[in-house]
Amino acid sequence: MTRMNGLVGVVVSSLAVVAVVIVGWFFFVSPQRSKADRLGTEVGAAKSELLSDEQLISLAKRKNTFGSAKAAERALPDEAKVSEILRQLTGFAAESRTELDNIVPGTPLQLGNAQAVPIALTFKGRYFGLQKLLKLLRQSATVSGGEIIAKGRLYTVDGITFTGAQAPAGQAGSSGGTSADIQATITLNAFVYQAAPPVASSTDTTTATAAPPTG
Amino acid sequence: MDAVNLLPVDYRERKHKRTSAADNLSGPQTIRIGGAVVGLFVVLLGGLFYYEHKQVHDRQKELASNRAQIATVQPQVDAIRTARAAISGRLAVARSLTGTRMNWDRALNDFARIIPTNSFLTSIQMTAPVTAATQAAAATPTATATTSADGTTPEPATPAPAPTVSTLTLGGTAPNTPGVALVMDRLSLLPWLSDVTLTTATRLDNGSNNFGLTATVSEAH
């Protein structure tokens, strides 16, 4: 009887230990451990995301991303904003001491992700005034060092046709140093950033008459 | 001769029995020891559980804190990403346009310096690979940039094959035919112009010549 009781005690004790270990490990410790591991992974991912976000913000502050974005939108807005073009061209004319007698926007044309708004300008002024006007148009928006530097819209000039008039014919063109006024039609393009293809409309064409010369 | 067992009678039966460690343990004693071991494991597992539970709690707190920080910066991050997207799309377009844009002010300055005083230009047209004029010309071959706006819908997804160089078309008047030749020679001196070609030279009644020239503009201009 004594011997049987001892064996039973050992067996019962062993079973109890095993049961406690199994139940404790698999029902209490292991789930917590798995949960902790999963949370650890999530914490790692969150930390990594936070670090990446902070780096992005820091880089954006250093590189003035918002300023660049504004400049980019100034150069290539989402809408034609013809009124803005008129104001800019008038400003350029005043700065270059020239006259823009006629400004005729044409029908927009799709160019990949941009829409070109052709504009015909009738110019009157000195030859070097025209040169200054073209320089202002070019410097309105440029790309430098991988970023858009823009004071205004991006313009490209397709052509200049001298129509002559007030100046003697021999001086109306490009011969150097003339002080006579010349007349020219400048064909240029302003651009609208637009990925979707536009619907061309002939009613877009309007004519504007520029302000009197500012001297 | 029979063997004689000299052991006392009480010990004779025990000798035949096999003994083990358990033989020396009593049931209650074994249960007590087992209970102690179980208790030890319970404490050990409880400690482990507490440790892991604390880990979970700490990580949950850390995760919540990180998520809160992410949520705080998220509007800024979204704005930056939007700004970046706006920049990258526009930058590609601007690069393409400015890369082929002619420096007209420099061109006019150069023309003023090199063209003889008795000759003058009446028109200057630039055909750049990506200008609207090129597109318009592709859509309506006979139209110019301003006259091609005929109300028809252009094909947006099929840009015209871009030429590799930009072409400058010049029209003007010279006092005579040698004057046209002189204009051509002078234009050839410009480092950013090459292949100056005469397209037309028409003698007028007064002896002067209307001429048309084409030239290739280098990419560096």
Interface residues (C-beta under 8 A of the other chain):
Chain A: T2 R3 M4 N5 G6 L7 V8 G9 V10 V12 S13 S14 A16 V17 V20 V21 G24 W25 F28 V29 Q32 R33 K35 A36 L39 G40 E42 V43 A46 K47 E49 L50 D53 E54 L56 I57 A60 T65 F66 S68 A69 A72 E73 A75 L76 V104 G106 T107 L109 Q110 L111 G112 N113 A114 A116 P118 A120 Y127 F128 L130 Q131 K132 L134 K135 L137 R138 A141 T142 V143 G146 E147 I148 L154 T156 V157 D158 G159 I160 T161 F162 G164 A169 G170 Q171 A172 G173 S174 S175 G176 G177 T185 T187 N189 F191 Y193 A195 P197 P198 V199 A200 S201 S202 T205
Chain B: A22 D23 N24 L25 S26 G27 P28 Q29 T30 I31 I33 G34 G35 V37 V38 F41 V42 L45 G46 L48 F49 E52 H53 Q55 V56 R59 Q60 E62 L63 N66 R67 Q69 I70 V73 Q74 Q76 V77 A79 I80 R81 T82 A83 R84 A86 I87 G89 R90 L91 A92 V93 A94 R95 S96 L97 T98 G99 R101 M102 N103 W104 D105 L108 N109 F111 A112 R113 I115 P116 T117 N118 S119 F120 L121 T122 S123 I124 Q125 M126 T127 A128 V130 T131 A132 A133 Q135 A136 A139 T144 A145 T146 S148 A149 D150 G151 T152 T153 P154 E155 P156 A157 P159 T169 G172 T173
